[in-house]
């Protein structure tokens, strides 16, 4: 399984805001992909997302040079069929963002 980390620029008003606080949800064109990699799929998607959150806050890969994973960032999970699933990093956990991403 592949994943991508997407972040909003500091100038975006939605940066660091919880999902429910954002009036106009950012679209993919508002974000910048800052990292991509591969990971082992897990039985529960939330376990995988929590693991990525830990890695990108506590044990950054040596080639990762962006900010730690934070509220308003996106994690895109890509399965072996290249199907993308988007997750918004919220104040507590993750929110599915597939309906809001507007690709």
N, CA, C and O atoms as a Tinker XYZ file with bonds, in Angstrom:
   412  protein
     1  N      0.842000   -1.169000    0.000000    73     2
     2  CA     0.000000    0.000000    0.000000    64     1     3
     3  C      0.891000    1.236000    0.000000    63     2     4     5
     4  O      1.941000    1.263000    0.641000    81     3
     5  N      0.455000    2.251000   -0.725000    73     3     6
     6  CA     1.177000    3.518000   -0.767000    64     5     7
     7  C      0.394000    4.568000    0.021000    63     6     8     9
     8  O     -0.802000    4.416000    0.270000    81     7
     9  N      1.084000    5.618000    0.402000    73     7    10
    10  CA     0.427000    6.733000    1.067000    64     9    11
    11  C      1.085000    8.033000    0.632000    63    10    12    13
    12  O      2.221000    8.051000    0.158000    81    11
    13  N      0.343000    9.115000    0.804000    73    11    14
    14  CA     0.863000   10.456000    0.546000    64    13    15
    15  C      0.446000   11.361000    1.698000    63    14    16    17
    16  O     -0.631000   11.199000    2.272000    81    15
    17  N      1.303000   12.304000    2.025000    73    15    18
    18  CA     1.019000   13.319000    3.037000    64    17    19
    19  C      0.860000   14.647000    2.304000    63    18    20    21
    20  O      1.739000   15.054000    1.544000    81    19
    21  N     -0.263000   15.318000    2.536000    73    19    22
    22  CA    -0.563000   16.597000    1.901000    64    21    23
    23  C     -0.770000   17.645000    2.991000    63    22    24    25
    24  O     -1.409000   17.376000    4.008000    81    23
    25  N     -0.227000   18.840000    2.772000    73    23    26
    26  CA    -0.356000   19.920000    3.749000    64    25    27
    27  C     -0.774000   21.213000    3.065000    63    26    28    29
    28  O     -0.444000   21.467000    1.906000    81    27
    29  N     -1.508000   22.018000    3.819000    73    27    30
    30  CA    -1.881000   23.351000    3.349000    64    29    31
    31  C     -0.729000   24.315000    3.596000    63    30    32    33
    32  O      0.003000   24.162000    4.574000    81    31
    33  N     -0.557000   25.304000    2.728000    73    31    34
    34  CA     0.438000   26.341000    3.024000    64    33    35
    35  C     -0.018000   27.166000    4.241000    63    34    36    37
    36  O     -1.211000   27.241000    4.535000    81    35
    37  N      0.926000   27.769000    4.928000    73    35    38
    38  CA     0.590000   28.576000    6.118000    64    37    39
    39  C     -0.380000   29.704000    5.808000    63    38    40    41
    40  O     -1.116000   30.143000    6.692000    81    39
    41  N     -0.396000   30.174000    4.589000    73    39    42
    42  CA    -1.269000   31.288000    4.209000    64    41    43
    43  C     -2.739000   30.889000    4.073000    63    42    44    45
    44  O     -3.601000   31.764000    3.989000    81    43
    45  N     -3.040000   29.604000    4.049000    73    43    46
    46  CA    -4.420000   29.148000    3.889000    64    45    47
    47  C     -5.164000   29.263000    5.218000    63    46    48    49
    48  O     -4.669000   28.799000    6.245000    81    47
    49  N     -6.346000   29.877000    5.209000    73    47    50
    50  CA    -7.120000   30.112000    6.425000    64    49    51
    51  C     -7.559000   28.823000    7.120000    63    50    52    53
    52  O     -7.830000   28.836000    8.321000    81    51
    53  N     -7.632000   27.728000    6.397000    73    51    54
    54  CA    -8.053000   26.456000    6.986000    64    53    55
    55  C     -6.918000   25.742000    7.725000    63    54    56    57
    56  O     -7.167000   24.794000    8.469000    81    55
    57  N     -5.685000   26.189000    7.524000    73    55    58
    58  CA    -4.522000   25.547000    8.146000    64    57    59
    59  C     -4.700000   25.493000    9.664000    63    58    60    61
    60  O     -5.029000   26.498000   10.293000    81    59
    61  N     -4.483000   24.330000   10.238000    73    59    62
    62  CA    -4.566000   24.066000   11.679000    64    61    63
    63  C     -5.977000   24.163000   12.246000    63    62    64    65
    64  O     -6.137000   24.250000   13.463000    81    63
    65  N     -6.995000   24.152000   11.406000    73    63    66
    66  CA    -8.373000   24.203000   11.891000    64    65    67
    67  C     -9.015000   22.821000   11.862000    63    66    68    69
    68  O     -8.773000   22.018000   10.961000    81    67
    69  N     -9.831000   22.571000   12.862000    73    67    70
    70  CA   -10.582000   21.323000   12.923000    64    69    71
    71  C    -11.588000   21.286000   11.774000    63    70    72    73
    72  O    -12.022000   22.326000   11.280000    81    71
    73  N    -11.941000   20.100000   11.366000    73    71    74
    74  CA   -12.852000   19.902000   10.237000    64    73    75
    75  C    -14.141000   20.714000   10.402000    63    74    76    77
    76  O    -14.557000   21.417000    9.481000    81    75
    77  N    -14.768000   20.614000   11.570000    73    75    78
    78  CA   -16.065000   21.274000   11.778000    64    77    79
    79  C    -15.962000   22.792000   11.846000    63    78    80    81
    80  O    -16.982000   23.472000   11.737000    81    79
    81  N    -14.783000   23.336000   12.018000    73    79    82
    82  CA   -14.600000   24.780000   12.102000    64    81    83
    83  C    -14.403000   25.426000   10.733000    63    82    84    85
    84  O    -14.494000   26.647000   10.606000    81    83
    85  N    -14.136000   24.627000    9.720000    73    83    86
    86  CA   -13.829000   25.171000    8.396000    64    85    87
    87  C    -15.127000   25.399000    7.623000    63    86    88    89
    88  O    -15.880000   24.457000    7.374000    81    87
    89  N    -15.384000   26.650000    7.247000    73    87    90
    90  CA   -16.608000   26.962000    6.505000    64    89    91
    91  C    -16.516000   26.493000    5.057000    63    90    92    93
    92  O    -17.433000   25.845000    4.553000    81    91
    93  N    -15.420000   26.816000    4.395000    73    91    94
    94  CA   -15.201000   26.377000    3.016000    64    93    95
    95  C    -14.098000   25.334000    3.031000    63    94    96    97
    96  O    -12.934000   25.651000    3.278000    81    95
    97  N    -14.466000   24.092000    2.766000    73    95    98
    98  CA   -13.491000   23.003000    2.831000    64    97    99
    99  C    -12.452000   23.166000    1.719000    63    98   100   101
   100  O    -12.807000   23.428000    0.569000    81    99
   101  N    -11.176000   23.011000    2.060000    73    99   102
   102  CA   -10.127000   23.097000    1.038000    64   101   103
   103  C    -10.267000   21.967000    0.018000    63   102   104   105
   104  O    -10.710000   20.867000    0.351000    81   103
   105  N     -9.894000   22.246000   -1.201000    73   103   106
   106  CA    -9.866000   21.219000   -2.245000    64   105   107
   107  C     -8.418000   20.789000   -2.447000    63   106   108   109
   108  O     -7.500000   21.364000   -1.863000    81   107
   109  N     -8.231000   19.798000   -3.258000    73   107   110
   110  CA    -6.879000   19.270000   -3.466000    64   109   111
   111  C     -5.944000   20.340000   -4.027000    63   110   112   113
   112  O     -4.743000   20.297000   -3.759000    81   111
   113  N     -6.454000   21.287000   -4.788000    73   111   114
   114  CA    -5.595000   22.331000   -5.359000    64   113   115
   115  C     -5.069000   23.287000   -4.291000    63   114   116   117
   116  O     -4.116000   24.024000   -4.544000    81   115
   117  N     -5.675000   23.288000   -3.100000    73   115   118
   118  CA    -5.186000   24.117000   -1.994000    64   117   119
   119  C     -4.000000   23.469000   -1.286000    63   118   120   121
   120  O     -3.241000   24.147000   -0.593000    81   119
   121  N     -3.843000   22.170000   -1.457000    73   119   122
   122  CA    -2.824000   21.395000   -0.751000    64   121   123
   123  C     -1.564000   21.190000   -1.585000    63   122   124   125
   124  O     -1.576000   21.321000   -2.808000    81   123
   125  N     -0.485000   20.865000   -0.890000    73   123   126
   126  CA     0.782000   20.500000   -1.521000    64   125   127
   127  C      1.165000   19.123000   -0.983000    63   126   128   129
   128  O      1.169000   18.903000    0.228000    81   127
   129  N      1.483000   18.205000   -1.884000    73   127   130
   130  CA     1.957000   16.904000   -1.429000    64   129   131
   131  C      3.394000   17.080000   -0.948000    63   130   132   133
   132  O      4.255000   17.552000   -1.691000    81   131
   133  N      3.646000   16.688000    0.324000    73   131   134
   134  CA     4.968000   16.883000    0.902000    64   133   135
   135  C      5.754000   15.590000    1.072000    63   134   136   137
   136  O      6.955000   15.619000    1.341000    81   135
   137  N      5.070000   14.444000    0.912000    73   135   138
   138  CA     5.785000   13.176000    1.089000    64   137   139
   139  C      4.933000   12.030000    0.549000    63   138   140   141
   140  O      3.704000   12.097000    0.540000    81   139
   141  N      5.606000   10.994000    0.106000    73   139   142
   142  CA     4.916000    9.758000   -0.282000    64   141   143
   143  C      5.801000    8.583000    0.112000    63   142   144   145
   144  O      7.023000    8.701000    0.195000    81   143
   145  N      5.163000    7.465000    0.350000    73   143   146
   146  CA     5.906000    6.281000    0.745000    64   145   147
   147  C      5.051000    5.033000    0.657000    63   146   148   149
   148  O      3.933000    5.061000    0.142000    81   147
   149  N      5.590000    3.942000    1.165000    73   147   150
   150  CA     4.889000    2.670000    1.177000    64   149   151
   151  C      4.769000    2.188000    2.613000    63   150   152   153
   152  O      5.631000    2.461000    3.448000    81   151
   153  N      3.686000    1.467000    2.889000    73   151   154
   154  CA     3.482000    0.892000    4.212000    64   153   155
   155  C      2.730000   -0.428000    4.066000    63   154   156   157
   156  O      2.127000   -0.713000    3.031000    81   155
   157  N      2.784000   -1.209000    5.112000    73   155   158
   158  CA     2.058000   -2.469000    5.124000    64   157   159
   159  C      0.592000   -2.192000    5.435000    63   158   160   161
   160  O      0.297000   -1.446000    6.368000    81   159
   161  N     -0.336000   -2.780000    4.671000    73   159   162
   162  CA    -1.751000   -2.608000    5.011000    64   161   163
   163  C     -2.019000   -3.227000    6.385000    63   162   164   165
   164  O     -1.340000   -4.165000    6.802000    81   163
   165  N     -3.003000   -2.694000    7.066000    73   163   166
   166  CA    -3.401000   -3.229000    8.366000    64   165   167
   167  C     -4.878000   -3.571000    8.329000    63   166   168   169
   168  O     -5.626000   -3.068000    7.491000    81   167
   169  N     -5.283000   -4.421000    9.237000    73   167   170
   170  CA    -6.672000   -4.877000    9.267000    64   169   171
   171  C     -7.639000   -3.717000    9.474000    63   170   172   173
   172  O     -8.703000   -3.669000    8.857000    81   171
   173  N     -7.265000   -2.788000   10.343000    73   171   174
   174  CA    -8.130000   -1.640000   10.639000    64   173   175
   175  C     -7.466000   -0.363000   10.134000    63   174   176   177
   176  O     -6.321000   -0.067000   10.476000    81   175
   177  N     -8.193000    0.382000    9.324000    73   175   178
   178  CA    -7.654000    1.586000    8.702000    64   177   179
   179  C     -7.202000    2.616000    9.735000    63   178   180   181
   180  O     -6.208000    3.311000    9.525000    81   179
   181  N     -7.924000    2.718000   10.846000    73   179   182
   182  CA    -7.551000    3.694000   11.874000    64   181   183
   183  C     -6.210000    3.342000   12.511000    63   182   184   185
   184  O     -5.452000    4.237000   12.886000    81   183
   185  N     -5.909000    2.055000   12.638000    73   183   186
   186  CA    -4.599000    1.657000   13.159000    64   185   187
   187  C     -3.488000    2.124000   12.227000    63   186   188   189
   188  O     -2.448000    2.602000   12.680000    81   187
   189  N     -3.713000    1.983000   10.926000    73   187   190
   190  CA    -2.735000    2.436000    9.941000    64   189   191
   191  C     -2.557000    3.948000   10.019000    63   190   192   193
   192  O     -1.428000    4.437000   10.022000    81   191
   193  N     -3.653000    4.690000   10.081000    73   191   194
   194  CA    -3.577000    6.146000   10.154000    64   193   195
   195  C     -2.886000    6.606000   11.440000    63   194   196   197
   196  O     -2.076000    7.532000   11.410000    81   195
   197  N     -3.197000    5.975000   12.550000    73   195   198
   198  CA    -2.554000    6.327000   13.817000    64   197   199
   199  C     -1.057000    6.030000   13.770000    63   198   200   201
   200  O     -0.253000    6.781000   14.322000    81   199
   201  N     -0.688000    4.939000   13.111000    73   199   202
   202  CA     0.722000    4.602000   12.954000    64   201   203
   203  C      1.441000    5.671000   12.121000    63   202   204   205
   204  O      2.542000    6.094000   12.471000    81   203
   205  N      0.820000    6.102000   11.027000    73   203   206
   206  CA     1.411000    7.163000   10.208000    64   205   207
   207  C      1.505000    8.470000   10.997000    63   206   208   209
   208  O      2.486000    9.204000   10.881000    81   207
   209  N      0.478000    8.752000   11.795000    73   207   210
   210  CA     0.515000    9.957000   12.624000    64   209   211
   211  C      1.706000    9.909000   13.574000    63   210   212   213
   212  O      2.419000   10.900000   13.733000    81   211
   213  N      1.919000    8.767000   14.198000    73   211   214
   214  CA     3.058000    8.605000   15.109000    64   213   215
   215  C      4.386000    8.819000   14.358000    63   214   216   217
   216  O      5.255000    9.565000   14.808000    81   215
   217  N      4.515000    8.156000   13.223000    73   215   218
   218  CA     5.752000    8.267000   12.447000    64   217   219
   219  C      6.044000    9.714000   12.068000    63   218   220   221
   220  O      7.178000   10.175000   12.195000    81   219
   221  N      5.022000   10.430000   11.604000    73   219   222
   222  CA     5.253000   11.790000   11.112000    64   221   223
   223  C      5.178000   12.852000   12.209000    63   222   224   225
   224  O      5.139000   14.050000   11.929000    81   223
   225  N      5.159000   12.394000   13.459000    73   223   226
   226  CA     5.299000   13.289000   14.599000    64   225   227
   227  C      6.470000   12.925000   15.489000    63   226   228   229
   228  O      7.075000   13.802000   16.107000    81   227
   229  N      6.798000   11.648000   15.564000    73   227   230
   230  CA     7.822000   11.196000   16.505000    64   229   231
   231  C      9.065000   10.604000   15.846000    63   230   232   233
   232  O     10.165000   10.739000   16.381000    81   231
   233  N      8.912000    9.959000   14.708000    73   231   234
   234  CA    10.030000    9.266000   14.061000    64   233   235
   235  C     10.074000    9.575000   12.568000    63   234   236   237
   236  O      9.966000    8.677000   11.734000    81   235
   237  N     10.232000   10.849000   12.246000    73   235   238
   238  CA    10.238000   11.261000   10.832000    64   237   239
   239  C     11.235000   10.423000   10.030000    63   238   240   241
   240  O     12.345000   10.159000   10.492000    81   239
   241  N     10.832000   10.006000    8.824000    73   239   242
   242  CA    11.821000    9.386000    7.933000    64   241   243
   243  C     12.954000   10.384000    7.669000    63   242   244   245
   244  O     12.733000   11.594000    7.689000    81   243
   245  N     14.132000    9.889000    7.427000    73   243   246
   246  CA    15.299000   10.768000    7.248000    64   245   247
   247  C     15.138000   11.729000    6.068000    63   246   248   249
   248  O     15.739000   12.803000    6.062000    81   247
   249  N     14.340000   11.357000    5.079000    73   247   250
   250  CA    14.160000   12.229000    3.913000    64   249   251
   251  C     12.889000   13.081000    3.989000    63   250   252   253
   252  O     12.492000   13.684000    2.992000    81   251
   253  N     12.257000   13.136000    5.147000    73   251   254
   254  CA    11.054000   13.946000    5.341000    64   253   255
   255  C     11.471000   15.305000    5.884000    63   254   256   257
   256  O     12.109000   15.388000    6.934000    81   255
   257  N     11.114000   16.369000    5.174000    73   255   258
   258  CA    11.563000   17.702000    5.553000    64   257   259
   259  C     10.412000   18.687000    5.757000    63   258   260   261
   260  O     10.638000   19.896000    5.814000    81   259
   261  N      9.201000   18.189000    5.865000    73   259   262
   262  CA     8.040000   19.056000    6.080000    64   261   263
   263  C      7.708000   19.096000    7.570000    63   262   264   265
   264  O      8.374000   18.455000    8.383000    81   263
   265  N      6.675000   19.853000    7.913000    73   263   266
   266  CA     6.228000   19.949000    9.300000    64   265   267
   267  C      5.614000   18.621000    9.753000    63   266   268   269
   268  O      5.191000   17.806000    8.932000    81   267
   269  N      5.573000   18.423000   11.053000    73   267   270
   270  CA     4.921000   17.237000   11.596000    64   269   271
   271  C      3.467000   17.197000   11.160000    63   270   272   273
   272  O      2.861000   18.237000   10.900000    81   271
   273  N      2.909000   16.000000   11.081000    73   271   274
   274  CA     1.509000   15.825000   10.696000    64   273   275
   275  C      0.625000   16.514000   11.723000    63   274   276   277
   276  O      0.786000   16.312000   12.927000    81   275
   277  N     -0.307000   17.327000   11.245000    73   275   278
   278  CA    -1.106000   18.150000   12.148000    64   277   279
   279  C     -2.525000   18.313000   11.624000    63   278   280   281
   280  O     -2.851000   17.899000   10.511000    81   279
   281  N     -3.357000   18.927000   12.452000    73   279   282
   282  CA    -4.745000   19.205000   12.094000    64   281   283
   283  C     -4.788000   19.961000   10.769000    63   282   284   285
   284  O     -4.033000   20.909000   10.554000    81   283
   285  N     -5.671000   19.532000    9.901000    73   283   286
   286  CA    -5.938000   20.065000    8.555000    64   285   287
   287  C     -5.090000   19.411000    7.475000    63   286   288   289
   288  O     -5.325000   19.652000    6.291000    81   287
   289  N     -4.111000   18.593000    7.845000    73   287   290
   290  CA    -3.342000   17.857000    6.839000    64   289   291
   291  C     -4.192000   16.704000    6.297000    63   290   292   293
   292  O     -5.182000   16.303000    6.909000    81   291
   293  N     -3.789000   16.188000    5.154000    73   291   294
   294  CA    -4.468000   15.039000    4.556000    64   293   295
   295  C     -3.507000   13.880000    4.433000    63   294   296   297
   296  O     -2.321000   14.054000    4.155000    81   295
   297  N     -4.045000   12.689000    4.646000    73   295   298
   298  CA    -3.327000   11.458000    4.361000    64   297   299
   299  C     -4.117000   10.758000    3.272000    63   298   300   301
   300  O     -5.313000   10.509000    3.427000    81   299
   301  N     -3.458000   10.443000    2.180000    73   299   302
   302  CA    -4.086000    9.715000    1.080000    64   301   303
   303  C     -3.528000    8.296000    1.087000    63   302   304   305
   304  O     -2.317000    8.097000    0.994000    81   303
   305  N     -4.417000    7.314000    1.197000    73   303   306
   306  CA    -4.025000    5.912000    1.141000    64   305   307
   307  C     -4.363000    5.386000   -0.249000    63   306   308   309
   308  O     -5.459000    5.624000   -0.756000    81   307
   309  N     -3.432000    4.678000   -0.857000    73   307   310
   310  CA    -3.583000    4.217000   -2.236000    64   309   311
   311  C     -3.402000    2.703000   -2.249000    63   310   312   313
   312  O     -2.332000    2.194000   -1.914000    81   311
   313  N     -4.465000    1.983000   -2.642000    73   311   314
   314  CA    -4.370000    0.528000   -2.629000    64   313   315
   315  C     -3.687000    0.009000   -3.891000    63   314   316   317
   316  O     -3.262000    0.795000   -4.738000    81   315
   317  N     -3.582000   -1.300000   -4.014000    73   315   318
   318  CA    -2.861000   -1.910000   -5.143000    64   317   319
   319  C     -3.551000   -1.667000   -6.484000    63   318   320   321
   320  O     -2.933000   -1.837000   -7.535000    81   319
   321  N     -4.828000   -1.271000   -6.458000    73   319   322
   322  CA    -5.550000   -0.932000   -7.693000    64   321   323
   323  C     -5.529000    0.567000   -7.968000    63   322   324   325
   324  O     -6.258000    1.056000   -8.830000    81   323
   325  N     -4.685000    1.297000   -7.228000    73   323   326
   326  CA    -4.569000    2.761000   -7.327000    64   325   327
   327  C     -5.825000    3.506000   -6.916000    63   326   328   329
   328  O     -6.016000    4.658000   -7.306000    81   327
   329  N     -6.689000    2.865000   -6.132000    73   327   330
   330  CA    -7.856000    3.549000   -5.561000    64   329   331
   331  C     -7.371000    4.405000   -4.394000    63   330   332   333
   332  O     -6.654000    3.927000   -3.515000    81   331
   333  N     -7.774000    5.678000   -4.397000    73   331   334
   334  CA    -7.340000    6.625000   -3.375000    64   333   335
   335  C     -8.430000    6.817000   -2.328000    63   334   336   337
   336  O     -9.616000    6.910000   -2.643000    81   335
   337  N     -7.994000    6.873000   -1.087000    73   335   338
   338  CA    -8.893000    7.167000    0.019000    64   337   339
   339  C     -8.256000    8.286000    0.826000    63   338   340   341
   340  O     -7.123000    8.161000    1.290000    81   339
   341  N     -8.993000    9.385000    0.992000    73   339   342
   342  CA    -8.462000   10.595000    1.620000    64   341   343
   343  C     -8.936000   10.706000    3.055000    63   342   344   345
   344  O    -10.104000   10.454000    3.353000    81   343
   345  N     -8.014000   11.090000    3.959000    73   343   346
   346  CA    -8.321000   11.241000    5.376000    64   345   347
   347  C     -7.808000   12.583000    5.876000    63   346   348   349
   348  O     -6.641000   12.926000    5.683000    81   347
   349  N     -8.688000   13.335000    6.519000    73   347   350
   350  CA    -8.381000   14.640000    7.107000    64   349   351
   351  C     -7.911000   14.421000    8.536000    63   350   352   353
   352  O     -8.578000   13.732000    9.307000    81   351
   353  N     -6.768000   14.997000    8.898000    73   351   354
   354  CA    -6.281000   14.916000   10.272000    64   353   355
   355  C     -7.080000   15.936000   11.084000    63   354   356   357
   356  O     -6.953000   17.143000   10.877000    81   355
   357  N     -7.898000   15.442000   12.003000    73   355   358
   358  CA    -8.768000   16.313000   12.790000    64   357   359
   359  C     -8.213000   16.475000   14.200000    63   358   360   361
   360  O     -7.160000   15.922000   14.520000    81   359
   361  N     -8.901000   17.217000   15.031000    73   359   362
   362  CA    -8.441000   17.466000   16.390000    64   361   363
   363  C     -8.267000   16.183000   17.191000    63   362   364   365
   364  O     -7.332000   16.060000   17.981000    81   363
   365  N     -9.162000   15.238000   16.988000    73   363   366
   366  CA    -9.090000   13.934000   17.636000    64   365   367
   367  C     -9.321000   12.879000   16.577000    63   366   368   369
   368  O    -10.466000   12.557000   16.260000    81   367
   369  N     -8.269000   12.347000   16.037000    73   367   370
   370  CA    -8.402000   11.293000   15.036000    64   369   371
   371  C     -8.453000   11.818000   13.610000    63   370   372   373
   372  O     -7.903000   12.870000   13.283000    81   371
   373  N     -9.133000   11.045000   12.778000    73   371   374
   374  CA    -9.178000   11.314000   11.342000    64   373   375
   375  C    -10.627000   11.318000   10.870000    63   374   376   377
   376  O    -11.477000   10.616000   11.418000    81   375
   377  N    -10.890000   12.118000    9.847000    73   375   378
   378  CA   -12.221000   12.169000    9.245000    64   377   379
   379  C    -12.081000   11.831000    7.769000    63   378   380   381
   380  O    -11.218000   12.369000    7.075000    81   379
   381  N    -12.936000   10.939000    7.299000    73   379   382
   382  CA   -12.918000   10.598000    5.885000    64   381   383
   383  C    -13.206000   11.861000    5.093000    63   382   384   385
   384  O    -14.153000   12.588000    5.393000    81   383
   385  N    -12.385000   12.122000    4.079000    73   383   386
   386  CA   -12.462000   13.371000    3.318000    64   385   387
   387  C    -12.790000   13.120000    1.841000    63   386   388   389
   388  O    -12.693000   14.037000    1.025000    81   387
   389  N    -13.169000   11.914000    1.496000    73   387   390
   390  CA   -13.408000   11.580000    0.091000    64   389   391
   391  C    -14.469000   12.450000   -0.563000    63   390   392   393
   392  O    -14.334000   12.803000   -1.735000    81   391
   393  N    -15.519000   12.803000    0.164000    73   391   394
   394  CA   -16.597000   13.609000   -0.414000    64   393   395
   395  C    -16.246000   15.090000   -0.502000    63   394   396   397
   396  O    -16.913000   15.837000   -1.219000    81   395
   397  N    -15.214000   15.527000    0.210000    73   395   398
   398  CA   -14.859000   16.949000    0.262000    64   397   399
   399  C    -13.661000   17.323000   -0.586000    63   398   400   401
   400  O    -13.427000   18.508000   -0.824000    81   399
   401  N    -12.902000   16.356000   -1.046000    73   399   402
   402  CA   -11.624000   16.628000   -1.689000    64   401   403
   403  C    -11.753000   17.330000   -3.037000    63   402   404   405
   404  O    -10.871000   18.108000   -3.403000    81   403
   405  N    -12.810000   17.082000   -3.774000    73   403   406
   406  CA   -13.066000   17.754000   -5.056000    64   405   407
   407  C    -11.870000   17.705000   -6.003000    63   406   408   409
   408  O    -11.275000   18.730000   -6.337000    81   407
   409  N    -11.544000   16.514000   -6.415000    73   407   410
   410  CA   -10.422000   16.338000   -7.352000    64   409   411
   411  C    -10.913000   16.606000   -8.757000    63   410   412
   412  O    -10.138000   16.516000   -9.709000    81   411
